[in-house]
Each structure stands twice: as structure tokens, then as C-alpha cells.
């Protein structure tokens, strides 16, 4: 049990430190919309991870079949990232009051739902995330019992949730120290980063997958 717990912690640590569009969007959402926006976004990411973990362990063959369409999934994911990046880079505006302060708008149920869905889609439409869960699920299925795998992946998910919570809290706290200009600048930078990830994903799909095949 302790061995499974340690393996889950190690897997969660790797996942928490991985650099991708998710971490930058967590920071952006937390800075722009505060803790509420950040937690709505990571909730979508968590739901995506849980769904992928369950599918990878219970329906390995189904996930393998999904990977046959990894190009289509990758193109959809890159298109979604590109659209979000362009929106934040060009169209998203910081709300500023008459005295020059950033206006904090209370998020409604619709806003939370939209942010949560964006977190789910960004995570799910990333082929590398699907491969990460499938590879680990397959590897542990060979040498570990069902109970051990439940401990490993539960520990991994919980550790990643804790790490995401820390990211949201830190970014949300930083928001109070930023000027409206800096918040707007960070929003544009995050948009540019999402665009870079979109093209990097497209590059990987077109060139790297062809080399593997």
C-alpha cells in the first residue's frame, strides 16, 4: 500500500510540474477573475482527468481506439487553443472603472459553467494528456492489482488537485497587487502563449507523428 501511495505521489508530482496550456490558463483565470474563476477552471480540468483515468483503466481498448483519431483530436484542441489565444490577445479587455481601478464582476452560474467547460476541453483535447493516462494505466495494469491502481491514481489526482489549488490561491493573491495595465498585459501574454501551444500542437501532429509512422 505504501509503495502504491509513493508511486501515486510521484505520478502526481510529475503531472503538477508539467508545463502546458493548462497551467498558464489557471494563472490567467485566477488573475483576471480571482479565485472563483480559477477554481471553476481547475474544476473542469479535474473532471477531465478523472474521466480519462477511469476510461484508461476500465476501457483501455476504447482509449486506444480514440488514439487512432489523435490527429483529429489534436486539430480540435489546437483550434480551441488558437481561438482562446486570439480572444485573450486581441479582444479581451480589462474592465476599468472611472478611478482607474480594475472592476471585479461577480461571476454568475453561466460564467462558472463556461470557464469549467473551457478547462475540461483544454485538458481533454490534448492528445499528450490522453497518452499520459493511457500509458501509465497500461503499465500499472501489468504489475499492480486493481486495489493498488486505485490507490496510485487516487493519490495522483488528489495531489494534482492540491497543487492546482495552490496555483489558484497564489495567482489570485497576486491579482490584488497588480495594476489594471499589468492585468491586461498578463491577459495578452497568456493569449500569446496559448497561440504558441496551439501551433506547437499542430507541428507535433503534422511532423512528429509522421516520423513515428
C-alpha positions as CSV (number, residue, x, y, z in Angstrom):
1,X,0.0,0.0,0.0
2,X,2.8,2.4,0.9
3,X,4.5,1.6,-2.4
4,X,1.4,2.4,-4.3
5,X,1.0,5.6,-2.4
6,X,4.5,6.7,-3.2
7,X,4.0,5.9,-6.9
8,X,0.8,7.9,-6.9
9,X,2.7,10.8,-5.3
10,X,5.5,10.6,-7.8
11,X,3.0,10.5,-10.7
12,X,1.1,13.4,-9.3
13,X,4.3,15.4,-8.8
14,X,5.2,14.9,-12.5
15,X,1.7,15.9,-13.6
16,X,1.7,19.0,-11.3
17,X,5.1,20.2,-12.7
18,X,4.2,19.6,-16.3
19,X,4.2,22.8,-18.4
20,X,1.3,23.2,-20.8
21,X,-1.6,25.4,-21.7
22,X,-3.5,24.4,-18.6
23,X,-1.1,26.0,-16.1
24,X,-0.9,29.3,-17.9
25,X,-4.7,29.4,-18.2
26,X,-5.1,28.7,-14.5
27,X,-2.8,31.7,-13.7
28,X,-4.7,33.8,-16.2
29,X,-8.1,32.9,-15.0
30,X,-7.1,33.4,-11.3
31,X,-5.6,36.8,-12.0
32,X,-8.4,38.1,-14.2
33,X,-11.4,36.6,-12.5
34,X,-10.0,35.9,-9.0
35,X,-10.2,32.7,-7.0
36,X,-13.7,31.9,-8.3
37,X,-12.6,31.9,-11.9
38,X,-9.5,29.9,-11.1
39,X,-11.4,27.2,-9.2
40,X,-14.1,27.0,-11.9
41,X,-11.4,26.4,-14.5
42,X,-9.4,23.7,-12.5
43,X,-12.7,22.0,-11.7
44,X,-13.1,21.4,-15.4
45,X,-9.6,20.1,-15.6
46,X,-10.2,17.8,-12.6
47,X,-13.3,16.4,-14.2
48,X,-11.4,15.7,-17.4
49,X,-8.6,14.0,-15.5
50,X,-11.0,11.8,-13.6
51,X,-12.9,10.8,-16.7
52,X,-9.6,10.0,-18.6
53,X,-8.3,8.0,-15.6
54,X,-11.5,5.9,-15.4
55,X,-11.6,5.3,-19.1
56,X,-7.9,4.5,-19.3
57,X,-8.2,1.9,-16.6
58,X,-11.6,0.4,-17.2
59,X,-11.8,0.8,-21.0
60,X,-8.2,0.6,-22.2
61,X,-9.1,-0.7,-25.7
62,X,-11.6,2.1,-26.1
63,X,-9.0,4.7,-25.3
64,X,-6.6,3.1,-27.7
65,X,-9.2,3.4,-30.4
66,X,-9.6,7.0,-29.5
67,X,-5.9,7.5,-30.1
68,X,-6.5,6.3,-33.7
69,X,-8.2,9.7,-34.0
70,X,-5.5,11.6,-32.2
71,X,-4.9,13.8,-35.2
72,X,-8.5,14.9,-35.3
73,X,-8.5,15.4,-31.5
74,X,-5.2,17.3,-31.8
75,X,-6.5,19.6,-34.5
76,X,-9.7,20.3,-32.5
77,X,-7.6,21.0,-29.4
78,X,-5.2,23.3,-31.3
79,X,-8.1,25.1,-32.9
80,X,-9.7,25.6,-29.5
81,X,-6.4,26.9,-28.0
82,X,-5.9,29.2,-31.0
83,X,-9.4,30.7,-30.7
84,X,-8.9,31.3,-27.0
85,X,-5.4,32.7,-27.6
86,X,-6.7,35.2,-30.2
87,X,-9.6,36.2,-28.0
88,X,-7.4,37.0,-25.0
89,X,-4.7,38.6,-27.1
90,X,-6.9,40.9,-29.2
91,X,-10.5,41.0,-28.0
92,X,-10.4,40.5,-24.2
93,X,-10.5,43.9,-22.4
94,X,-9.8,44.7,-18.8
95,X,-12.7,46.3,-17.1
96,X,-11.6,49.6,-15.6
97,X,-13.6,52.0,-13.5
98,X,-13.6,55.8,-13.6
99,X,-10.9,56.0,-10.9
100,X,-8.6,53.6,-12.9
101,X,-9.2,50.5,-10.8
102,X,-9.9,47.1,-12.1
103,X,-13.6,46.3,-11.9
104,X,-14.3,42.9,-10.4
105,X,-17.5,41.5,-11.8
106,X,-19.4,38.8,-9.8
107,X,-19.3,35.6,-11.8
108,X,-22.7,34.1,-12.5
109,X,-23.7,30.4,-12.9
110,X,-23.3,30.8,-16.7
111,X,-19.8,32.2,-16.3
112,X,-18.7,29.4,-14.0
113,X,-20.1,26.8,-16.4
114,X,-18.3,28.3,-19.4
115,X,-15.0,28.6,-17.5
116,X,-15.4,25.0,-16.3
117,X,-16.1,23.7,-19.8
118,X,-13.1,25.5,-21.1
119,X,-10.9,23.8,-18.5
120,X,-12.4,20.4,-19.4
121,X,-11.9,20.9,-23.2
122,X,-8.3,22.3,-23.0
123,X,-7.3,19.2,-20.9
124,X,-9.3,16.6,-22.8
125,X,-8.5,17.8,-26.4
126,X,-4.7,17.5,-25.6
127,X,-3.5,14.1,-27.1
128,X,-0.5,14.2,-24.7
129,X,-2.8,14.1,-21.7
130,X,-4.7,11.1,-23.1
131,X,-1.4,9.3,-23.8
132,X,-0.1,10.2,-20.3
133,X,-3.0,8.5,-18.6
134,X,-3.2,5.5,-21.0
135,X,0.5,4.7,-20.8
136,X,0.5,4.8,-17.0
137,X,-2.8,2.9,-16.8
138,X,-1.4,0.2,-19.1
139,X,2.0,0.0,-17.4
140,X,0.5,-0.3,-13.9
141,X,-2.2,-2.8,-15.1
142,X,0.6,-5.3,-15.9
143,X,2.2,-5.4,-12.4
144,X,-0.4,-4.0,-10.0
145,X,-3.7,-5.2,-8.6
146,X,-6.9,-3.2,-9.0
147,X,-6.7,-2.0,-5.4
148,X,-3.1,-0.8,-5.9
149,X,-4.1,1.1,-9.1
150,X,-7.0,2.7,-7.3
151,X,-4.6,4.0,-4.6
152,X,-2.0,5.1,-7.2
153,X,-4.4,7.1,-9.4
154,X,-6.5,8.4,-6.5
155,X,-3.3,9.7,-4.8
156,X,-2.1,11.2,-8.1
157,X,-5.4,13.0,-8.7
158,X,-5.6,14.3,-5.1
159,X,-2.0,15.6,-5.2
160,X,-2.6,17.3,-8.5
161,X,-5.8,18.9,-7.1
162,X,-3.8,20.2,-4.1
163,X,-1.2,21.6,-6.5
164,X,-3.8,23.3,-8.7
165,X,-5.5,24.8,-5.6
166,X,-2.1,26.3,-4.6
167,X,-1.6,27.7,-8.1
168,X,-5.1,29.3,-8.0
169,X,-4.6,30.8,-4.5
170,X,-1.1,32.2,-5.3
171,X,-2.2,33.7,-8.6
172,X,-5.4,35.1,-7.1
173,X,-3.4,36.7,-4.3
174,X,-1.0,38.2,-6.8
175,X,-4.0,39.8,-8.5
176,X,-4.5,42.3,-5.7
177,X,-1.1,43.7,-6.2
178,X,-1.4,44.2,-9.9
179,X,-2.5,47.4,-11.7
180,X,-5.2,47.2,-14.4
181,X,-2.5,47.8,-17.0
182,X,-0.5,44.8,-15.8
183,X,-3.5,42.6,-15.6
184,X,-4.3,43.5,-19.2
185,X,-0.7,42.8,-20.2
186,X,-0.8,39.4,-18.5
187,X,-4.0,38.6,-20.3
188,X,-2.4,39.3,-23.7
189,X,0.7,37.4,-22.8
190,X,-1.4,34.3,-21.8
191,X,-3.2,34.7,-25.1
192,X,0.1,34.7,-27.0
193,X,1.3,31.6,-25.0
194,X,-1.9,29.7,-25.9
195,X,-1.4,30.6,-29.6
196,X,2.2,29.2,-29.3
197,X,0.9,26.0,-27.7
198,X,-1.7,25.7,-30.5
199,X,0.9,25.9,-33.2
200,X,3.3,23.6,-31.3
201,X,0.5,21.0,-31.1
202,X,-0.2,21.3,-34.8
203,X,3.5,20.9,-35.5
204,X,3.7,17.8,-33.4
205,X,0.7,16.3,-35.1
206,X,1.9,17.0,-38.7
207,X,5.6,16.3,-38.4
208,X,6.4,14.2,-35.3
209,X,3.5,11.8,-35.8
210,X,4.6,11.2,-39.5
211,X,8.1,10.4,-38.3
212,X,6.7,7.9,-35.8
213,X,4.6,6.3,-38.5
